[in-house]
């Protein structure tokens, strides 16, 4: 696998040179993003963070790349055991994504774009669970599912920051129903089950 990553790094450098020589800024940013992902896989977290931070500060970054850069930045900070910055960037990447999703007007664009949310939310939920913040993880799981459903029905609020101020209160719901609520999440890397009692 190390050889494959080295080869990928070499090809990425060639692609970066080509993008720069042709003056295609968008291609250069895409290639730099790829370079950061390779650096992260090679356990060069500092280089990955440096590249991603530079991309994030670039005022002409494409919105479709911006949330991916922020998501990768959050994963890099989590890998570096910087939980404060990781948490900040997870929230920022989801906010950027949701803001971008709210701008989509055509139905045929909404569904494929919305599938991108799964990885962002899954990464943040895993981070929260690993940091013993399981109830908060449940709230973000519910938020991600609710946003997908609202988007599909065409009733999602365009003001995502306002939505964040009203998190799920599963304990109050369980109490009102005098019962236990079971919530599950099946993700690529880990799956979870919550049991919320009255």
Long-range contacts (C-beta under 8 A, 24 or more apart in sequence): 2-42, 5-38, 5-41, 5-42, 8-38, 9-35, 9-38, 9-42, 12-38, 25-60, 26-62, 29-55, 29-58, 29-61, 29-62, 29-65, 30-65, 33-65, 33-68, 33-69, 33-72, 36-69, 36-72, 36-76, 37-72, 40-72, 40-75, 40-76, 40-79, 45-76, 45-79, 45-80, 46-80, 48-72, 48-76, 49-73, 49-76, 49-77, 49-80, 52-76, 63-96, 63-100, 63-103, 64-100, 66-96, 66-100, 67-93, 67-94, 67-96, 67-97, 67-100, 67-116, 67-120, 68-93, 70-96, 71-97, 71-119, 71-120, 71-123, 74-123, 74-124, 74-127, 75-123, 78-127, 83-127, 83-131, 86-127, 87-127, 90-120, 90-123, 90-124, 90-127, 91-124, 93-120, 94-120, 94-121, 94-124, 94-140, 94-144, 95-160, 95-161, 95-164, 98-147, 98-160, 98-163, 99-160, 101-147, 101-151, 101-156, 102-156, 102-158, 102-160, 110-151, 110-152, 111-152, 114-148, 114-151, 114-152, 117-144, 117-147, 117-148, 118-144, 118-187, 122-185, 122-187, 122-188, 122-189, 125-185, 125-187, 125-192, 126-187, 126-189, 126-190, 129-190, 129-192, 134-192, 134-194, 135-170, 137-192, 138-168, 138-170, 138-183, 138-194, 138-196, 139-167, 139-168, 139-170, 141-183, 141-185, 141-192, 142-168, 142-170, 142-183, 143-167, 143-168, 170-194, 170-196, 171-196, 171-197, 171-198, 174-198
